[in-house]
Amino acid sequence: MKTSPPSRALASHRLSRATMSCAGRARGIALIEVLIALLIFMLGVLGMVGLQATMTRAQTDSKSRADAAYLATELIGRMWGDLTNMASYNGSGCASQTRCKEWQDKVSQMLPRGTGAVTVASSSGDVQVTVGWTMPNGDTRQYVTSTTITKSAN
């Protein structure tokens, strides 16, 4: 007995089922690829946000250190201009000396919770200026500079 070849309709039906099965798998693989791409992109964005936060924190810390160095140098300049009253700058509460009090007010305005103290050794003219502040995250910082201020012997 001779078998007849499958009809065209049946062959086309089998072909379309095979094609749809491959297309369904391809769509599934494409969806997985898209999800993996989104995950990689998201990790990149999170890394950039973390980097930005670190850079902002470092910039804030750097600015505070620069301000502290400027303020310490400014006070030493004020002391050079007021050699006769240099001993009155001594201590953390130098309110008796107007220039020192103005400087301490400036320190508290320019630095977060800023404080300033001066130690003067009148006999040798050695001066130590300490500027302290507290960062927004609670870390305390301190800048200390030392110099010698003396009148020239004429």
C-alpha positions as CSV (number, residue, x, y, z in Angstrom):
1,M,0.0,0.0,0.0
2,K,1.1,3.3,-1.0
3,T,1.0,6.1,1.5
4,S,0.1,9.5,0.3
5,P,2.3,12.4,1.1
6,P,1.0,14.7,3.8
7,S,-1.1,17.4,2.5
8,R,0.2,20.9,2.2
9,A,-2.0,22.2,5.1
10,L,-0.6,19.6,7.5
11,A,3.0,20.4,6.5
12,S,2.5,24.1,6.9
13,H,0.9,23.5,10.3
14,R,3.9,21.5,11.5
15,L,6.3,24.2,10.1
16,S,4.4,27.0,11.9
17,R,4.4,25.1,15.2
18,A,8.2,24.6,15.0
19,T,8.7,28.2,14.0
20,M,6.6,29.4,17.0
21,S,8.4,27.2,19.4
22,C,11.8,28.7,18.3
23,A,10.3,32.2,18.4
24,G,9.0,31.6,22.0
25,R,12.5,30.5,23.1
26,A,14.1,33.5,21.4
27,R,11.7,35.8,23.2
28,G,12.6,34.2,26.5
29,I,16.3,34.5,25.9
30,A,15.9,38.2,24.8
31,L,14.0,38.9,28.0
32,I,16.7,37.4,30.1
33,E,19.3,39.4,28.2
34,V,17.4,42.6,28.8
35,L,17.0,41.9,32.6
36,I,20.8,41.2,32.8
37,A,21.5,44.5,31.0
38,L,19.3,46.4,33.3
39,L,21.0,44.8,36.3
40,I,24.4,45.8,35.0
41,F,23.2,49.4,34.3
42,M,21.7,49.7,37.7
43,L,24.9,48.6,39.4
44,G,26.8,51.2,37.3
45,V,24.4,53.9,38.4
46,L,24.7,52.9,42.1
47,G,28.5,53.0,41.8
48,M,28.3,56.5,40.3
49,V,26.1,57.7,43.1
50,G,28.5,56.3,45.7
51,L,31.4,57.9,44.0
52,Q,29.6,61.3,44.0
53,A,28.9,61.0,47.7
54,T,32.5,60.2,48.4
55,M,33.7,63.1,46.3
56,T,31.4,65.5,48.1
57,R,32.5,64.3,51.5
58,A,36.2,64.8,50.5
59,Q,35.6,68.2,49.1
60,T,33.8,69.4,52.3
61,D,36.7,68.0,54.4
62,S,39.3,69.7,52.1
63,K,37.5,73.1,52.3
64,S,37.3,72.9,56.1
65,R,41.1,72.2,56.3
66,A,41.9,75.1,54.0
67,D,39.6,77.4,56.0
68,A,41.3,76.3,59.2
69,A,44.8,77.0,57.8
70,Y,43.7,80.4,56.5
71,L,42.2,81.3,59.9
72,A,45.3,80.3,61.8
73,T,47.5,82.3,59.5
74,E,45.2,85.3,59.8
75,L,45.5,85.2,63.6
76,I,49.2,85.1,63.4
77,G,49.1,88.1,61.1
78,R,46.9,89.9,63.6
79,M,49.4,89.1,66.3
80,W,52.3,90.4,64.2
81,G,50.4,93.7,63.9
82,D,49.8,93.9,67.7
83,L,53.1,92.9,69.3
84,T,52.7,95.0,72.4
85,N,49.5,93.0,73.4
86,M,50.7,89.6,72.3
87,A,50.5,88.0,75.8
88,S,46.7,88.9,75.9
89,Y,46.0,86.5,73.1
90,N,46.9,83.5,75.3
91,G,44.2,81.0,76.0
92,S,41.0,79.6,74.4
93,G,38.8,82.4,75.7
94,C,40.8,85.5,74.8
95,A,37.8,87.8,75.1
96,S,39.9,90.4,76.7
97,Q,41.7,91.0,73.4
98,T,39.3,92.5,70.8
99,R,41.2,91.2,67.8
100,C,41.4,87.7,69.2
101,K,37.6,87.7,70.1
102,E,36.8,88.8,66.5
103,W,39.0,86.0,65.2
104,Q,37.3,83.4,67.4
105,D,33.8,84.6,66.2
106,K,35.1,84.3,62.6
107,V,36.3,80.7,63.3
108,S,32.8,79.7,64.7
109,Q,31.1,81.2,61.6
110,M,33.4,79.7,59.0
111,L,33.8,76.2,60.4
112,P,31.1,73.8,61.6
113,R,31.2,74.0,65.4
114,G,34.6,75.7,65.0
115,T,36.8,76.7,68.0
116,G,40.1,78.4,68.3
117,A,42.7,78.5,70.9
118,V,46.1,80.3,71.2
119,T,49.1,79.4,73.4
120,V,51.7,82.2,73.8
121,A,55.0,81.8,75.5
122,S,55.8,85.4,76.2
123,S,59.4,84.9,77.1
124,S,60.4,83.2,73.8
125,G,57.7,84.5,71.5
126,D,56.6,81.0,70.6
127,V,52.9,80.9,69.5
128,Q,50.8,77.9,68.8
129,V,47.4,78.3,67.2
130,T,44.9,75.5,67.3
131,V,41.7,75.5,65.2
132,G,39.2,72.7,65.8
133,W,35.9,71.8,64.1
134,T,33.4,69.0,63.9
135,M,32.4,67.5,60.5
136,P,28.8,66.8,59.7
137,N,29.3,63.1,60.2
138,G,30.5,63.8,63.8
139,D,34.3,63.4,63.2
140,T,36.4,66.1,64.9
141,R,39.3,67.7,63.2
142,Q,42.1,69.9,64.4
143,Y,44.6,72.1,62.7
144,V,47.7,73.2,64.7
145,T,50.4,75.6,63.6
146,S,53.4,77.0,65.5
147,T,55.6,80.0,64.9
148,T,57.8,82.4,66.7
149,I,56.8,86.1,66.9
150,T,59.5,88.4,68.3
151,K,60.4,92.1,68.0
152,S,63.5,92.8,66.1
153,A,66.3,94.2,68.2
154,N,67.2,97.7,66.9
